[in-house]
Amino acid sequence: MATIEECRAALEKLSDSMQHAEGDVAAATALDRSVSCRITDLDITFVGRMTGGRIVVRDTVQGAPEEKAQIRLTMKGDDLVALVDGELNFAKAWGSGRVKLEAGLKDLFQLRKLL
């Protein structure tokens, strides 16, 4: 089971990758939205903002956050690490229910370029 530190490092790695994106992917990273990443097996949520082509984690809260982020991911810690490391395909994980992504329709269309 991935630790909180490993999950935070995975989000940092994802953020670094987003900053170097080009083309359509770069357009998707240009969103300015509140984000949360709930790690179900650790019962924690990373809360932050997607801005300036990066994900900035501002807080880690126990359980679900009080406020609903505009973009919400839910998964196990091992799945987050595997996704970021390229060992797990997002579309397959999402289709099988291992990863849950919630956002407004407009944001989902933008995010599909990223994922």
C-alpha positions as CSV (number, residue, x, y, z in Angstrom):
1,M,0.0,0.0,0.0
2,A,1.4,3.4,-1.0
3,T,2.1,5.8,1.8
4,I,1.0,9.4,2.1
5,E,4.5,10.6,1.1
6,E,4.5,8.3,-2.0
7,C,1.1,9.7,-3.0
8,R,2.2,13.3,-2.5
9,A,5.4,12.6,-4.5
10,A,3.3,11.1,-7.3
11,L,1.1,14.3,-7.4
12,E,4.3,16.4,-7.6
13,K,5.6,14.2,-10.5
14,L,2.3,14.6,-12.3
15,S,2.5,18.4,-11.7
16,D,6.0,18.5,-13.1
17,S,4.9,16.5,-16.2
18,M,2.0,18.9,-16.7
19,Q,4.3,21.9,-16.7
20,H,6.3,20.5,-19.7
21,A,3.2,19.6,-21.8
22,E,2.8,20.9,-25.3
23,G,-0.1,21.3,-27.8
24,D,-3.6,20.2,-26.8
25,V,-2.2,18.8,-23.6
26,A,-0.8,22.2,-22.6
27,A,-4.2,23.7,-23.3
28,A,-5.8,21.3,-20.8
29,T,-3.2,22.1,-18.2
30,A,-4.0,25.8,-18.5
31,L,-7.2,25.3,-16.5
32,D,-7.5,27.2,-13.2
33,R,-9.7,25.0,-11.0
34,S,-9.8,23.7,-7.5
35,V,-8.8,20.0,-7.3
36,S,-8.9,17.2,-4.9
37,C,-7.5,13.7,-5.0
38,R,-9.1,11.3,-2.5
39,I,-7.0,8.3,-1.6
40,T,-9.5,5.8,-0.3
41,D,-7.2,3.2,1.3
42,L,-5.5,5.9,3.4
43,D,-8.7,7.8,4.0
44,I,-7.1,11.1,3.1
45,T,-7.7,13.8,0.5
46,F,-5.1,16.1,-1.1
47,V,-6.7,19.5,-1.7
48,G,-5.3,22.1,-4.0
49,R,-5.5,24.0,-7.2
50,M,-4.7,23.4,-10.8
51,T,-3.2,26.7,-12.0
52,G,-0.4,27.9,-14.2
53,G,0.0,24.4,-15.7
54,R,0.7,22.8,-12.3
55,I,-1.2,21.1,-9.5
56,V,-0.4,22.9,-6.2
57,V,-1.3,20.8,-3.2
58,R,-2.3,23.1,-0.4
59,D,-3.5,20.7,2.3
60,T,-4.0,17.1,3.2
61,V,-7.2,16.4,5.1
62,Q,-8.5,13.3,6.8
63,G,-11.5,11.8,5.0
64,A,-13.4,13.8,2.5
65,P,-12.9,17.6,2.3
66,E,-15.6,19.9,3.5
67,E,-15.8,21.8,0.2
68,K,-16.3,20.0,-3.1
69,A,-13.5,20.8,-5.6
70,Q,-14.3,21.6,-9.2
71,I,-12.1,18.6,-10.3
72,R,-12.2,15.5,-8.1
73,L,-10.2,12.3,-8.4
74,T,-10.8,9.2,-6.2
75,M,-8.6,6.1,-6.2
76,K,-6.3,3.9,-4.1
77,G,-2.8,5.1,-3.4
78,D,-1.2,2.3,-5.4
79,D,-3.3,3.2,-8.4
80,L,-2.2,6.9,-8.2
81,V,1.4,5.9,-8.1
82,A,0.9,3.4,-11.0
83,L,-0.9,6.0,-13.1
84,V,1.8,8.6,-12.7
85,D,4.5,6.1,-13.4
86,G,2.8,5.0,-16.6
87,E,2.1,1.4,-15.3
88,L,-1.7,1.9,-15.3
89,N,-3.8,3.2,-18.2
90,F,-6.1,5.9,-17.1
91,A,-8.9,5.1,-19.5
92,K,-8.9,1.4,-18.5
93,A,-8.7,2.3,-14.8
94,W,-11.6,4.8,-15.1
95,G,-13.7,2.4,-17.2
96,S,-13.3,-0.4,-14.6
97,G,-14.1,1.9,-11.7
98,R,-10.6,1.8,-10.2
99,V,-10.3,5.6,-10.7
100,K,-13.2,8.0,-10.4
101,L,-13.1,11.4,-12.0
102,E,-15.7,14.0,-11.4
103,A,-15.8,17.5,-13.0
104,G,-18.1,19.7,-15.0
105,L,-18.8,18.7,-18.6
106,K,-16.6,21.5,-20.0
107,D,-13.7,20.5,-17.7
108,L,-14.1,16.8,-18.6
109,F,-13.7,17.7,-22.3
110,Q,-10.5,19.6,-21.6
111,L,-9.2,17.0,-19.2
112,R,-9.6,14.2,-21.7
113,K,-6.6,15.7,-23.6
114,L,-4.5,15.3,-20.5
115,L,-5.6,11.8,-19.6
